[in-house]
Amino acid sequence: MNSLGLSKRPQDTRVVVAMSGGVDSSVTAAMLREEGYDVVGITLQLYDHGLALQKAGACCAGQDIYDARQVAERIGIPHYVLDYEGRFSQDVMDDFADSYLRGETPIPCVRCNQRVKFRDLLNTARDLGAEALATGHYVRRVEGTHGAELHRAADPGKDQSYFLFATTRDQLGFLRFPLGGLTKPETRALAERHGLEVAAKPDSQDICFVPNGDYAEVVAKLRPGSVEPGEIVHIDGRVLGRHRGVVHYTVGQRKGLGIGGIRGGEEEALYVVRLEPAQRRVVVGPRRDLARSVVTVREINWLGSALPEGDGLEVSVKLRSAQAPAAATWRFAADGTARVDLHEPQHGIAPGQACVVYQGDRVLGGGWIAATAS
């Protein structure tokens, strides 16, 4: 059994590494090459290079493709660039725009993993004769009693399990995450030891195809004429002002509401409580009106044991990537959705975000937030 849990010797085991041009995937490739694996590096061209070059640190941009190629040459592995621009545009960018127009707050990185990297690229890796697809994600794959399990990374500050909840059982059987037990400083130290020029390269921060951080501008380009102005309305019915388009707002937002010094009753700060895209309304109110105790989840991917419909399972859930897990009871419904009863009300839960389910460090699955209730 080799270090990837496969039966062959490393030199007889082909592994495709998804190389984004960043330090994490570069170290992944270098580590596996040093262990003697037959490593093939693949970088995906996901969108127009001219747009990408406007934003330093954007994943899979022109500079990143160059960096990935340089790393591949440095460690002595073949490297290929695949044009996935059409697939990415349809499966990720279009979904992103339509989600915003529905008043949701999408996570395109999850869709990219789900529909491009862990579907199309994984199939390409198999076509190349690989026995595994390795990535630089900070998450752990653990062999359990009933097969591979998805677990949080050893470094809580770098854990990316929230973004990988949609990974299926079949995909998890083929995927490997060599960095799951490392911290970011350890990864950078390995990059320096291998002489990789990307050792000090900054992490990408924003969505790769949003070069200046202006999501609404991208939506307007993808869906011309769809971003329309409307009213900002207090939850009590008062019209407080006008907005340039619902896509500029998300549930829980406090800053940048465009209503100046207007506040709620008793001098309370105002937050976006809900979005009503059909009426082009942004509804605001005090923080207490953000509290929600029930969440409905759709498009569920389940990695845990089978759970009878209606039976409650005590879990913890993450409702935003940066939020701490919250205690909850999870129940599958007859219509394929799930109901999450939060033990303590949570604030700022936005439709379109993910609800990811944990027991301890293990990811049991998750889905997309469809609705909330008090």
Secondary structure as GFF3:
##gff-version 3
##sequence-region A 1 374
A	DSSP	three_ten_helix	10	12	.	.	.	ID=ss1
A	DSSP	beta_strand	14	18	.	.	.	ID=ss2
A	DSSP	alpha_helix	23	34	.	.	.	ID=ss3
A	DSSP	beta_strand	38	45	.	.	.	ID=ss4
A	DSSP	alpha_helix	49	52	.	.	.	ID=ss5
A	DSSP	alpha_helix	62	75	.	.	.	ID=ss6
A	DSSP	beta_strand	79	83	.	.	.	ID=ss7
A	DSSP	alpha_helix	85	88	.	.	.	ID=ss8
A	DSSP	pi_helix	89	93	.	.	.	ID=ss9
A	DSSP	alpha_helix	94	101	.	.	.	ID=ss10
A	DSSP	alpha_helix	108	112	.	.	.	ID=ss11
A	DSSP	pi_helix	113	121	.	.	.	ID=ss12
A	DSSP	alpha_helix	122	127	.	.	.	ID=ss13
A	DSSP	beta_strand	132	134	.	.	.	ID=ss14
A	DSSP	beta_strand	139	144	.	.	.	ID=ss15
A	DSSP	beta_strand	147	152	.	.	.	ID=ss16
A	DSSP	three_ten_helix	161	164	.	.	.	ID=ss17
A	DSSP	alpha_helix	169	174	.	.	.	ID=ss18
A	DSSP	beta_strand	175	176	.	.	.	ID=ss19
A	DSSP	alpha_helix	184	193	.	.	.	ID=ss20
A	DSSP	alpha_helix	215	222	.	.	.	ID=ss21
A	DSSP	beta_strand	230	234	.	.	.	ID=ss22
A	DSSP	beta_strand	239	243	.	.	.	ID=ss23
A	DSSP	three_ten_helix	246	248	.	.	.	ID=ss24
A	DSSP	three_ten_helix	265	267	.	.	.	ID=ss25
A	DSSP	beta_strand	271	276	.	.	.	ID=ss26
A	DSSP	three_ten_helix	277	279	.	.	.	ID=ss27
A	DSSP	beta_strand	281	285	.	.	.	ID=ss28
A	DSSP	three_ten_helix	287	290	.	.	.	ID=ss29
A	DSSP	beta_strand	292	302	.	.	.	ID=ss30
A	DSSP	beta_strand	313	318	.	.	.	ID=ss31
A	DSSP	beta_strand	326	332	.	.	.	ID=ss32
A	DSSP	beta_strand	338	346	.	.	.	ID=ss33
A	DSSP	beta_strand	354	359	.	.	.	ID=ss34
A	DSSP	beta_strand	362	373	.	.	.	ID=ss35
###
